[in-house]
């Protein structure tokens, strides 16, 4: 396991790479940020949005939380962190794409499906945002193995977050006029594959290597 000294060494490599090879990038970033996309990703240590997309500093506005969830719009609600970031990304930064990035082997979804979320003080209420996904999976795949149900719930929870995004009036308005586009992505850790939600067939399909 890496210790703090290794992380400091990693930062020094970061300095050498970006500040010696591409100093102009950080001079531009010093004037402000203009990311084109926002990603709502899981806090899981195995899923780094910038690493997965090959993004450089300034490309992405990233929000990470347990199970990559977006709560529904609620005026003055208690789930303030994600809505605040969403509001800033849309109204202040003017992002054109919002991506919900889920992944395989998600601990939050595993807790939701296995019924172990009640053990935590905060985690239960949070992953409960995806309760509708759990109910869908149990209704549609009642006799399937737990691993298959969890994978289905991981993907269904992405759709719940996409549905919840549309409850924010300033998101829905921009989607309607085509200035914001919503995307659901699913990263299969074991296979190293990215699947994207295709509304036309209501399914997640693998992104081909040459696409």
C-alpha positions in Angstrom: 0.0 0.0 0.0 1.2 3.5 -0.8 2.2 5.7 2.0 2.1 9.5 2.2 5.7 9.8 1.0 4.8 8.1 -2.3 1.9 10.5 -2.8 4.3 13.4 -2.3 6.7 11.9 -4.8 3.8 11.5 -7.2 3.0 15.2 -6.9 6.6 16.0 -7.7 6.3 13.9 -10.9 3.1 15.8 -11.7 4.9 19.1 -11.3 7.7 18.0 -13.6 5.3 16.7 -16.2 2.8 19.6 -16.4 4.9 22.6 -15.3 7.9 21.8 -17.4 6.3 20.2 -20.4 3.1 22.2 -20.6 3.4 25.3 -18.6 1.0 27.1 -20.9 -1.8 24.9 -19.7 -1.5 26.1 -16.1 -1.1 29.6 -17.2 -4.5 29.3 -18.9 -6.0 27.5 -16.0 -4.8 30.3 -13.7 -7.2 32.6 -15.6 -10.2 30.3 -14.6 -11.9 27.1 -15.6 -14.1 26.3 -18.5 -14.8 22.5 -18.5 -17.1 21.2 -21.2 -18.3 18.3 -19.1 -19.4 17.4 -15.6 -18.9 13.8 -14.3 -20.8 12.4 -11.3 -18.6 9.4 -10.3 -18.3 7.0 -7.5 -15.8 7.7 -4.7 -14.4 4.2 -5.2 -10.6 4.3 -5.3 -10.5 2.1 -8.5 -12.6 4.5 -10.6 -10.7 7.7 -11.5 -12.7 9.7 -14.1 -9.7 11.7 -15.3 -7.6 8.6 -15.7 -10.4 6.7 -17.5 -11.1 9.5 -20.0 -7.5 10.6 -20.5 -8.6 14.1 -19.4 -6.1 16.8 -18.4 -6.6 19.4 -15.7 -9.4 21.8 -16.7 -11.3 19.3 -18.9 -13.7 17.9 -16.3 -15.8 19.2 -13.4 -16.0 16.1 -11.2 -18.2 15.3 -8.3 -17.6 12.0 -6.5 -19.8 10.3 -3.9 -20.8 6.8 -2.7 -22.4 5.0 -5.7 -22.3 8.0 -8.0 -25.8 9.1 -7.1 -27.7 12.3 -7.9 -30.5 13.0 -5.4 -33.8 14.4 -6.8 -34.4 18.1 -6.8 -35.6 19.4 -3.4 -35.9 23.1 -2.6 -33.8 23.7 0.5 -33.2 19.9 0.8 -30.6 18.3 3.1 -28.6 16.7 0.2 -26.8 19.9 -0.6 -23.4 18.9 -1.8 -24.3 17.3 -5.2 -27.1 19.8 -6.0 -24.7 22.7 -5.2 -22.0 21.3 -7.5 -24.6 20.6 -10.2 -26.0 24.1 -9.9 -22.5 25.6 -10.2 -21.5 23.4 -13.2 -24.7 24.3 -15.1 -25.4 27.9 -14.2 -21.9 29.2 -13.6 -19.6 27.1 -15.8 -22.1 26.3 -18.6 -21.1 22.7 -19.1 -22.6 21.0 -22.1 -22.5 17.4 -21.0 -23.3 15.7 -17.7 -22.1 12.1 -17.3 -23.2 9.8 -14.6 -20.3 7.2 -14.4 -21.1 4.0 -12.5 -19.0 0.9 -12.2 -19.0 -2.8 -11.5 -18.4 -4.1 -8.0 -19.8 -0.9 -6.4 -19.7 -1.2 -2.6 -22.7 1.2 -2.1 -24.9 -0.8 -4.4 -23.8 -4.1 -2.8 -24.8 -2.7 0.5 -28.2 -1.6 -0.9 -28.9 -5.0 -2.5 -27.7 -7.0 0.5 -29.6 -5.0 3.0 -26.5 -4.1 5.1 -26.9 -0.3 4.7 -28.7 0.0 8.0 -25.4 -0.5 9.9 -24.1 3.0 9.0 -25.3 6.3 10.3 -25.2 8.1 6.9 -24.7 5.5 4.2 -28.2 4.0 4.5 -30.1 7.2 3.7 -27.7 8.1 1.0 -27.8 4.9 -1.0 -31.5 4.9 -0.4 -31.6 7.3 -3.3 -31.3 4.2 -5.5 -34.0 2.2 -3.8 -36.2 2.4 -6.9 -33.3 0.7 -8.8 -33.2 -2.1 -6.3 -37.0 -2.6 -6.5 -36.9 -2.7 -10.3 -34.1 -5.4 -10.3 -35.8 -7.6 -7.7 -39.1 -7.4 -9.6 -37.5 -8.1 -13.0 -34.8 -10.6 -11.9 -36.2 -12.2 -8.8 -34.5 -15.6 -9.3 -31.1 -14.5 -10.7 -27.8 -14.8 -8.8 -26.9 -12.0 -6.5 -23.9 -11.0 -8.6 -26.1 -10.5 -11.7 -28.7 -8.6 -9.6 -26.0 -6.3 -8.3 -24.7 -5.6 -11.8 -28.2 -4.8 -13.0 -28.8 -2.5 -10.0 -25.5 -0.7 -10.6 -26.7 0.1 -14.1 -30.3 0.8 -13.0 -29.0 3.3 -10.4 -27.3 5.2 -13.2 -30.7 5.6 -14.9 -32.2 6.7 -11.6 -29.6 9.5 -11.4 -30.3 10.5 -15.0 -34.0 10.6 -14.1 -33.3 12.7 -11.0 -31.2 15.1 -13.0 -34.3 15.9 -15.0 -36.1 17.0 -11.9 -33.8 20.1 -11.7 -35.6 22.7 -13.7 -32.5 24.4 -15.0 -31.2 21.1 -16.2 -34.4 20.0 -17.8 -34.8 23.4 -19.6 -31.3 23.1 -21.1 -31.8 19.4 -22.1 -35.1 20.5 -23.9 -33.3 23.1 -26.0 -30.2 20.9 -26.6 -27.6 22.9 -24.7 -27.0 20.1 -22.2 -26.7 16.4 -23.0 -27.0 13.7 -20.4 -25.0 10.5 -20.5 -25.0 7.2 -18.5 -21.7 5.3 -18.5 -20.7 2.1 -16.8 -17.1 1.0 -16.2 -16.5 -2.8 -16.0 -13.4 -3.0 -13.8 -12.6 -6.6 -14.4 -13.0 -6.4 -18.2 -11.6 -2.9 -18.6 -14.7 -2.0 -20.7 -16.8 1.1 -20.9 -20.5 0.7 -21.5 -22.8 3.6 -22.5 -26.5 3.8 -22.0 -28.4 3.7 -25.3 -32.0 5.1 -24.9 -33.0 3.7 -28.3 -32.6 0.1 -27.1 -32.9 0.9 -23.4 -29.6 -0.9 -22.7 -26.0 -0.4 -21.9 -23.8 -1.2 -24.9 -20.0 -1.6 -25.0 -18.0 1.2 -26.5 -15.9 -0.3 -29.3 -12.2 0.3 -29.3 -12.4 2.2 -32.6 -15.5 4.2 -31.9 
